[in-house]
């Protein structure tokens, strides 16, 4: 890849108006021009830079050089230097260099007025007594901030040059959405006067730069800004005054033996696939880890200032990779944070089923173990196991026992990755609480000597809310892993390829960037597709070239992603496959023309057919396989936070044939399900208002849906309860109606019975009356006959007997013994 690299080298020896306050002689210099010319030559020879010199002169043989004694017309004035620097970092038109480098050697000035200080690069006409200072470092900072150049390099070998870095601390340019790599080196701090080297051909800083830039001195044959800073630090470790540097962004290749020709490829990397498929990057893979420089820098800065960091992001956002190949790799190198290469590191480790045991297995405090930190393992992290402590809670040793004195700047870094395993794998709440308490205790008692770094999926943040102290810590020290920018995605594609001599067609870079931008959790799929492209390329005559044509032949993400989906689905257990099918159907929003992605709450998927445990197990596998992603829900309709499920990419809906067939076969069922669920949601939102329950034909249709599509298990738990409540309401209404009808029938039956009884009683009364009339008549006749007989017989005796019979007959008559009464009278006669 041919880079456009521009350099401006300035060496000013002559300062006729800048007088020594004691001798009043001009403060001319001897070495700046030679320094600038030496830098120019090494940049041209090994850096592939096009170099502009100020002041420039041609030798009699036509060779360019920096003029040590310029004529009056060739003096470097402030306006001349400003125009040249502006042309370098912000050129007009579209010809923007990939890399721009400014080197200045000469006098530096510092203006102090009204409590405000300002640094300047002194030009030939500099004369503070007349208000002429040169080029403002404040202006240079603003220019860097506005510059479209991706890689910016400024080396200042002059007094007070550190003022530029002080200004960067106030407002670091390049952090306004632009990806900028920067290498700034100053001979001294802003308030210092740069020391001179009496012996030697060059100034102190320039001499160190020239040695550090020589690619022949480097084992790899090339020098980056980080390597240069390393060399200068070591080379000048014993100096009273040491240069200061600021490296940010990605590495900048400064010099290379092969610049101008094909980039040298490390023999150990030849034939290596520079992509990671669906795996995360480890510290051993850091050479291929690109695109997360800004996030890595932010994490390093947090480590410098804080003792607790929570790195949260969606599944597939690259958390594990940035912790290993970004943060830990850079800290152990010590190039971005002074002294961090001498710190002590434990992990990363994952909690697993027994978090406390996993923590003990790190062997914290074991002197033999503390340096063993680069072998990637899952349970034991990146430190081996040797005599783990057996105490209930970790018996953390004294800091002196770890080699960290109270006055030392040395620190301990403890990294816990996949912190969500505390909830997914650890089933004991007591074990979980003990683990959290132990970690927080270590942090609290470390006096900032330890920094705890957690990596966790963002959708588990809600579960941490149950543990107040932990939740508060995470909230106060949260770093969110955001989606990569287009520039970062392009870097992740091209830079690893360059390291192994792989050429990536620019059209392919553009297409792949467009295909994955804005998709949460898509980074593993990007790596998966790139791995497939590399594998395919190895079978062609051009194994070192990735092209758009090959990408289109593979189908790009549209084919690699469905292929992955089929593999994952077929790997599920038989009881998990229907659940996975249902989840994917739930994540499809039916459309008139095209179906799109649909977000659903995980908690709402629980129903009578799919238990919470079965759903959790299946969802976890789909998340790990990067087919779906989970995010925290800020606020739901019922004010209960939950976890939102989302499909990894809409191309899965469009091009996964299995899913397309599921949707086609169940479109009617899905439409009915969504209608029922919408009614159920409104019912729940209104406090389960009974007036909103299903009735009549609508309920009949819902019951028919259950009978026909129950095997799909689509309805969520709320909808099932909604239908059950509707059925119960209808049954209760029917029961109450039947009871009312029964009561009415009972009343009618009772009225009829009363009427019948009254009629019967009336009939019986009439019959009794008729009998009594007959008896009375008969009795009267008998009595009359007896009376006549009494006259003829013994009148007195018979009268008494008859009277007694009459009394007895009347008693029998009163007792309704009519016949007996009549017989009594007859017998008397």
Steps between C-alpha positions, in 0.01 A plus 500: 500500500664825386480767766516873449752623759611862533762650732612855581842530670609836635844587637570865590853600598482876450323733750647847443236686704484259794765642736662355809392713798855513637731520200243654262635267230262322260402156626600307189501117510735252337316169475132547398565503125715187520238337725221575254699375202588173675132442584404583140742247359389211719135577424569498127713187515289283729171679556375544144433868583504784254700755700477882483788690661512847661718687432585303188822527297646314204863395484709562187421141404127569527445314825240643735575575862408714800685831474716566810574862397209625292517825309266787582250380246501143632435572866219308667248754623186430702267543204713266288503231766127533571412459133727195469354332811144575388578355158630187670211426736208660319579524128244646262318268264461126529865397513508422871809307614456182700786606726640847574817565702638828636852520639626828647844577641583850619408735780178468695348796685249535780285806549355570843252783537209553737537154643469344154788310341547425132773309321650584159726351236746785453560604141794702366343842566403412856534799732284492816585866571312592185219246547635257244501148644460263206237229445258438788475148640138580583436563131679174416271312737192646334639408161550140611147497632361605162739291292351226280829311508463157662855464631653813655862519618665799670856495636624820664867532598484839670447672835151500654382252235301305759250786493337328202434186705365712785250647255405152384417407859260796507320400183639201318441548127374206303228400745211653312389188318818475290737206516846653545835334568749736657866506599616814683848531648640807675855560620385631838199604702318826439671692779849364427790625291637222284849382590770510235742225416845654486661199338373321195362591163134533600277625780399267784149418375598485133784261575259268680246529216756411237610189687145393576381551141774283350318184383828308485508514880156339531458125497192526277658749262236767561437768763164620627419794726462264795836337434661843468359612835626180657849554363521863610381412850768235536775695324451812714404333827805647676470854362411789729256629239294249305272560202129463550274323255134451420395198293131449436293309251655219300859425421672714237773337294774765487783324323529166327777336300245410234313831472437573137488127430278220627461517878714246680302209637607326817601145408312365801176655370521374142212272413310605813136600483492846663131472594335329795178353359252498794768490770621793708853639471750395765821672606685269261275630218560866581715546193180457296274703728395828336207738510473548876781746564277775637324261739832351608637849570191582704540183706868571560412850617234356734753255644735790565235691696266239653506173693179350356389481136187333362520438125148434369380438148263289297586145408744505210613858559860392567528530881713189550729594213561856615574383855761250382651623176440867576520598866719225648733481202566873501540520878755218500697673226524817709511730198178687563513517879840544656597216732201278425734238356620437857153453649358168619213343304243236594253367245293543302298221655133412477284432810358163391277295731707582810629858474691491828684185398584655164642800683705282735642307205676814382749450784494866601789577729708204380832652398563216257175567321481877471702526178331209327239689303485433127358149446138527398274270703133520579458398863840596637524815295855586396680389816566135591382316812748420775399440864178706491387649832214317666359774723132583470581848376823584329783567743655781306867551594671821599597722212865474602460122472406550138800719442287816506635743759287772651707768326520310172314585180463128430147364489306174478247449218227240552278428198170308511351434158149373418384619839147398401598140584434598862133484399496244217728233646513565874170371643569583865399848606714465811810416291423793274467743791824371655686553172369854457581589859852363466574698184367822648699441818823457303435825315410690818809386690750540216556875549491535120781245461261263324270560205212258446378477140170326424373404155127426477216486251290814540172308524607364840526845654145465633595186693782691670240747630405242765842559658506866597871551566605322182239685293619834636862419416410399146291813453786724615770331293318392184668482159262417216631310198342688212465384139808554287511793259542445124866600531556251781331221304717574198809489722395166646480363145814645341763525772516130597512411131799726445697325772485167314548650155132473416352757264138601549324668211369843601160425345478195728583712805226746409242229435570307821496819706161593356368148569585493870483864611236570760429134580550429872716199571608456137877499554530121535304462178734743327792288615318183396444629147860622471621158613287335233644738239856420608430126493352530154796707378745226601353277229554758223811608303493825700500387864615841624212704362142546624263635237145624472438237234579218745281665762208514258556138397483391862191711542668719761336516837173402330634145456755457777250604764223255393760226479595570859133507603438153357802362682386642832137388460598144415729486803213569744330226701164377376306678778688822425431511126127593533599774744762635259248486216250694708762761601597565139133525396439747783791713376344541153269793435263415216482766233296567189807486277796391711522348842726679748651443841283520810609551859338298779536484877663182623277489807188505283592176322437280803181296459355163594695320227833679529625533854733776611783250543457356149479848349809620688700198384401539136542878493845469654613268220361727230669800661833320529471400135448870414166430328307726737606784727362619832480852637366657815156656486501849652126502575208285394129573488452369853814675630674166551845488337580188304723354232433561132577236237595602149610304196866548409431632150202535267684306230428196716129564445551564131736219411472218754276264306400303808366810670329621183316166482397521865358847444317397184348190661386686810407843367130462590591375846739791551241756396240353737756472779601866465134612510430299813821620666418861417160466672665322793758775536230766514305291753805478725583869450153596625531297815334188353174682438227229467321710238790429260476121521417299188139401440283352230653425163830666593548253785392212278770601249761516778401153624516369143853651473608311812359176368658535155840656584567393858800292390684819399485644850499853359271675744680673781406448863288816521295401195441153641381647829284744303322217316464299821352802677261551207393137513447514875300821464276339238460187712416709804245702302344179370491352850335810640244498215420132563459568871261788425296277268493225762379743764221615268398139429503423868270794568255386231510141628439620853202714389348205314545274801331756724211532255465120479504466876233771533276326243540161668423644840191672360383172343559311822316767699196473268500121530520516878217752509284275281567202731418703804172615345398138429596388847327790668182427302525131584573578857200727521273225363640241737467730792142574408430128466664423830304770665171345383619159612582629838146607547372148443761323713623568842502864468738610774765226475520519131527871500820478707648233279414690187651817640824317573505353151431839350795650699729216386382533142570872505852443631568250223353742248727783625794263466403448132400142576172548317422136440575405858274781623216377278548140614493616865161657446366201307620262770327715756178461307 
